[in-house]
């Protein structure tokens, strides 16, 4: 549930990536100052690639406090990844290549 403001969007490289044939685990850290007001195009793989001025900075949070680290664990099966996020599962299906 949001707290009365629009959502923020970011792009960030994964760290501590560990992939086995049937599992995936990774983490990322992001500061609120790295958030934008709309989704970032998939062509940008990290924040340094985003052209200055292309996206408006998200101003819902004006502080400099870091966003907490997030660690994701998932299961890889049948051309999809199932990640547990909070109390729910999100499914990501492979759509390109084999």
C-alpha distance (Angstrom), angle and dihedral (degrees) to the residues before:
residue distance angle dihedral
X1 . . .
X2 3.77 . .
X3 3.79 124.1 .
X4 3.82 100.8 -126.4
X5 3.81 100.1 -69.6
X6 3.79 134.6 96.6
X7 3.83 117.8 -93.5
X8 3.79 121.8 -96.9
X9 3.82 125.1 -132.5
X10 3.79 131.6 -153.9
X11 3.79 143.7 171.3
X12 3.77 119.5 -139.3
X13 3.78 138.1 164.5
X14 3.78 116.9 -116.2
X15 3.78 119.4 -115.4
X16 3.79 130.8 -160.6
X17 3.81 88.8 26.2
X18 3.80 112.3 -176.5
X19 3.81 119.7 177.5
X20 3.80 126.1 179.3
X21 3.82 125.8 173.9
X22 3.81 90.4 -87.7
X23 3.83 107.7 19.9
X24 3.80 141.0 51.6
X25 3.80 129.3 -164.8
X26 3.81 129.1 176.7
X27 3.78 143.0 149.8
X28 3.76 138.7 -151.7
X29 3.80 138.7 -170.9
X30 3.79 122.6 -155.5
X31 3.80 134.1 174.0
X32 3.78 120.7 -134.8
X33 3.83 88.0 -120.1
X34 3.85 86.5 67.8
X35 3.83 93.0 62.8
X36 3.80 124.7 106.0
X37 3.82 133.8 -162.3
X38 3.81 97.0 -116.1
X39 3.83 137.2 32.3
X40 3.81 115.5 -75.2
X41 3.81 117.5 -120.3
X42 3.81 113.2 -103.6
X43 3.82 89.8 -123.1
X44 3.84 88.7 76.6
X45 3.79 111.7 77.4
X46 3.82 97.7 178.4
X47 3.78 138.5 15.6
X48 3.82 93.4 -102.3
X49 3.82 90.5 64.9
X50 3.80 94.6 57.5
X51 3.84 109.8 102.3
X52 3.80 112.2 -121.6
X53 3.79 110.8 -102.3
X54 3.82 95.3 15.9
X55 3.80 92.7 105.3
X56 3.79 128.3 33.4
X57 3.81 115.2 -121.4
X58 3.80 116.0 -112.7
X59 3.79 108.2 -114.0
X60 3.80 101.2 -176.1
X61 3.79 88.3 103.9
X62 3.80 115.0 40.0
X63 3.81 99.0 179.3
X64 3.77 128.9 96.8
X65 3.81 95.9 -127.8
X66 3.82 114.6 134.5
X67 3.77 119.4 -115.6
X68 3.78 109.1 -116.3
X69 3.78 119.7 -98.7
X70 3.76 114.9 -95.1
X71 3.78 123.1 -152.5
X72 3.79 118.7 -163.5
X73 3.79 127.0 -163.3
X74 3.76 123.3 -170.5
X75 3.75 147.2 168.0
X76 3.80 122.1 -121.1
X77 3.81 115.2 -148.7
X78 3.79 140.7 136.1
X79 3.84 94.7 7.7
X80 3.78 92.6 -54.8
X81 3.79 139.9 93.7
X82 3.79 121.1 -137.6
X83 3.81 112.6 -158.0
X84 3.77 123.4 -172.6
X85 3.80 107.8 -136.5
X86 3.76 113.0 -179.2
X87 3.78 106.9 -45.6
X88 3.79 96.5 -23.8
X89 3.79 138.6 68.0
X90 3.79 124.1 -123.1
X91 3.80 118.9 -158.2
X92 3.82 121.6 -149.2
X93 3.80 114.4 -167.9
X94 3.78 123.6 -155.9
X95 3.81 107.9 -116.4
X96 3.83 103.7 169.1
X97 3.77 130.6 55.8
X98 3.75 126.0 -12.2
